[in-house]
Amino acid sequence: MDTFSSSSSSSSKNWKYDVYLSFRGEDTRKTFTDHLYFALIDAEVNVFIEDQLIRGESLDIPLTRAIEESKIAVIVFSRRYAESSWCLDELVKIMECGRTLGQVVFPIFFDVDPSDVRNQTGIFAEAFLKHEQRLHDDKEKLQLWRNTLTEAANLAGGLVRDPHGYDGQFIRKIVTEIIRVLDRSPCLEVAANLVGIDSRVQEISNYLDVGGSNDVRIIGIWGMGGVGKTTLAKAIFNKYQYMFEGKSFLQNMTEGELVKLQEQLLFDILKPANRKVSSVDQGIKEIEKRLGNRRVLVILDGIDLVKQLEALAIKRDSFGAGSRIVITTRDEHLLKILGVDTIYKLPEMNIEEGVQLLSWHAFGKNHPDEGYFELARKVADYCGGLPLALEVLGSHLFGKSISEWKSALEKLKSHPHWEILKRLKISFDELDDLQKAIFLDISCFFTGMNEDYVMTILDGCDLYPQVGIRVLQERGLVTANDDFTLMMHDLLRDMGREIVRLESHDPGKCSRLWHHDDAIHVLRNNSGTEAVQGLTLDLQESDKASFSTEAFRNMQSLRLLKLNYVKLTGSYNNLSNELRWLCWHGFPLKVIPKDFDHPNIVAIDLSYSKLIRVWEDSDVWLEKLKFLNLSHSHCLTRSPDFSKIPNLERLILEDCKNLLAIPALPTNLEILEADECIALERMPNFSEMSRMRELHLNHSPKLSEILGLDKALNSMTRIHMEGCTNLTASFKEAILQGWSASGNGGLFLPGNEIPSWLTPIDPQGEIVVPQCFGCDIKALTLCIIYSSDDSQSGGSLFIRVANCTQNTEFLISPMRATVITSHENYLWLGHFSNSKLSVKGGDKINVGAHFVGPGTIDDIQLRVKKIGINLEKEKLINEYSSERKEDDADLLASAFNERWDKMND
């Protein structure tokens, strides 16, 4: 609606009333105007209405003052409006106030044509005939009335009632427009200096589409505690509340007060028409019955239970068309259960926003004082974009000197601010005991580690991590990067560690020892107790610190042990039989001793060890061991005796430069990583390796073949043998022809020619499928030859195959590709199913591939040189795709297309 009448004084004037309602009482007082009045009252609009139907000869002083003190004047032009000289005099005063005071004048045409009002024709002409007979001596007043009616009817934005429409809809439109013009201050209190909120409100607004689609939309706002969900929800409410028939903002919800929540929702929207609720079931029925035809805005802040959603009847058919429901929560799973239209993950602030918000609280302005800028950036970086922490620390540092800021920063490194942690701990308190244990383990030991690796360890601890980690992720307490690395906000990590620290003043009685000084104290004083479940100690090799294994004798609950370049003396029998994870980088012994007998251990990481061989002759039997990492053990010449670890699933021997042979492998093995084993000459027979998925043998130049590998290909998804320059031609031919990996993997070999059974095409080229194939195509085989101008180059290989005829495409996930020697050619071969492309005879296929480096496309030196393709009628593809990769398909496609477009530009 355009401005009805404006003046610069309008925005600055203090109005007593929102609306002055002008009408012809005998026409509409008990019908339309009455309904409009109460609709405005329900919308919390302050309305002045004159109830006296018998009026005097002229406007009295109170009415004149009421007109002057109203921001908006609503004029209901009805059929008999012009018959009243009182109404016409009132109109003259209203239009005068519009011109001089900046009052907004809003004409409504109720059962009259605007042109009759404008030109005084039709029924308005009849009224003026009577006025002319009565006031034939006062032509000046008659002309003033005519001019005023014309002026009012010409105002932009007037609303005309459809005689065949519904008054309820017409009144709703009037109220919405009046509310928009009022542009009143927010009714929910928010901070005076919001930072970054406008962009986030705009993003949510795109999903809400208020005033657009007429469907009922439910939007979820999800994020960790303290990230600003409530502030964002209030800003959304303040922006849109007046565009709905009713609105309600519910917060501080608890399970025990469900009936009160129901009553509050009904009261907020129905006002005096609400009913008391006697039970949750009755409340649900009341909400569905009373709100089912109302267009409402409902915001539920801090939902944490499904029962709350059920009690408030949060579903689409409980509210009228055009309604919008916004839910904030720390639990993404709740939103998935509800089936919301959109889940908006509220991002943390960037560093610039963080400095600005911190400055408002620390300096009372949007930037730091002179000399404080670098300190402010360090504090903002510590807060990790968390508004809660920025506000708390900003207020704490207000008025403090630079030296006090530096001292506070130093203290935060070891003792996080308790007010922040107390607020964050709410999310932790809502977890069950197993989930709490997983959270504390991750915060103390596993941040930055591979998710599958951590799950293997925690599963061995009987913590059911498949469920627990998913819950932590859904509640924003833990995240997983694109490479499935578990990450945790620094403040959440600190909160977990502080919870452990506060378990006891004696470190030896705490469940987890993660602090360097505490761990040394316990080991030197043999003060560890049965309470200790995990310990980590990182020492530089130059420290040459040594501890006795006697220090572990009383730690009989020890599950997790991480030592970096630590030396232990004494019997390894002192280590707990509960040990599930041993990570000991720089293991100092040449062989694992006989008394290392820990039957429950599931993961051992002895990277950078001094091992020459792994097991000393003993009866040690590690049946539960699934993960063994001996990478960078440069003295290792023999692989382990795998008869002692029959259930091993992942073996890492990367950069074991003196390893000559791997004579045997456990048949349960799924992943072997042995890149950079430059002395490796002999591998075992792979005929029985039916569970092997990944084989990494990059840069093993002495290796000539792997017997039986062609028989194990059906289970495999990736083979990396770049730099294996001594492979025999017959071995390479057998592997290329037998390869049957899925679209999420591939075979990497040295090579400069497309295999003879594939058809060469130009890079970025297009081919037409021969008609003879019909609809029989089962899969596509693709081969790419690439090289680099630089040695030791690497990048991610992206491949896209598009069916231009059917408008379908298949994207192969980015795969790490490396180059060992400059100008050396490498070959990638992969297969993927035709189920997504739907290729048939006559279709046009476009094939493209390129490499992406860590920065822009220009940063990467890898180049595609040749492409070959083959269409398979009979080949059956073993589709291998983890669930989480499927979930990321849309994101991958978006990123891939963006990169692709940049390259083609």
Salt bridges, closest charged atoms under 4 A:
ASP18 OD2 - ARG184 NH2 3.48
GLU26 OE1 - ARG24 NH2 3.81
GLU26 OE1 - ARG80 NH1 3.42
ASP34 OD1 - ARG29 NH1 3.53
GLU44 OE2 - LYS271 NZ 3.34
ASP51 OD1 - ARG29 NH2 2.63
GLU68 OE2 - LYS93 NZ 2.83
GLU83 OE1 - ARG24 NH2 3.86
GLU83 OE1 - ARG80 NE 3.03
ASP89 OD2 - LYS141 NZ 3.66
GLU96 OE2 - LYS93 NZ 3.90
ASP111 OD1 - ARG161 NH1 2.39
GLU132 OE2 - ARG146 NH2 2.92
ASP137 OD1 - HIS136 NE2 3.32
GLU151 OE1 - ARG99 NH1 2.82
ASP167 OD1 - ARG161 NE 2.60
GLU177 OE1 - ARG180 NE 3.58
ASP209 OD2 - ARG217 NH2 3.85
ASP215 OD1 - ARG217 NE 3.39
GLU245 OE2 - ARG172 NH2 2.47
GLU255 OE2 - LYS307 NZ 2.89
GLU286 OE2 - ARG275 NH1 3.49
GLU286 OE1 - ARG290 NH1 3.34
GLU288 OE2 - LYS315 NZ 3.04
ASP331 OD2 - ARG475 NE 3.54
GLU332 OE1 - LYS336 NZ 3.90
ASP341 OD2 - ARG316 NH2 3.08
GLU353 OE1 - ARG200 NH2 3.08
ASP369 OD1 - LYS365 NZ 2.72
GLU410 OE1 - LYS413 NZ 3.46
GLU419 OE1 - LYS422 NZ 3.36
ASP429 OD1 - LYS425 NZ 2.82
GLU430 OE2 - ARG330 NH2 2.39
ASP441 OD1 - ARG512 NE 2.77
ASP441 OD1 - ARG559 NH2 2.99
GLU451 OE1 - ARG884 NH1 3.04
ASP452 OD2 - ARG884 NH2 2.74
GLU474 OE2 - HIS333 ND1 3.35
GLU474 OE2 - ARG470 NE 3.85
ASP490 OD1 - ARG493 NH1 3.64
ASP494 OD1 - ARG493 NH2 2.98
GLU498 OE2 - ARG501 NH2 2.51
ASP517 OD1 - HIS516 ND1 3.25
GLU541 OE2 - LYS610 NZ 3.66
GLU550 OE1 - ARG553 NE 2.95
GLU578 OE1 - ARG580 NH1 2.95
ASP605 OD2 - HIS585 NE2 3.16
ASP655 OD2 - HIS632 ND1 2.86
ASP655 OD2 - HIS634 NE2 2.74
ASP655 OD1 - LYS657 NZ 2.84
GLU670 OE2 - ARG691 NH2 2.87
GLU670 OE1 - ARG693 NH2 3.46
GLU673 OE2 - ARG650 NH2 2.41
GLU676 OE1 - HIS699 ND1 2.97
GLU694 OE1 - HIS696 NE2 2.88
GLU722 OE1 - HIS720 ND1 3.17
GLU753 OE1 - LYS866 NZ 3.46
ASP789 OD1 - HIS823 ND1 3.92
GLU809 OE1 - ARG800 NH1 3.98
GLU898 OE2 - LYS902 NZ 3.59
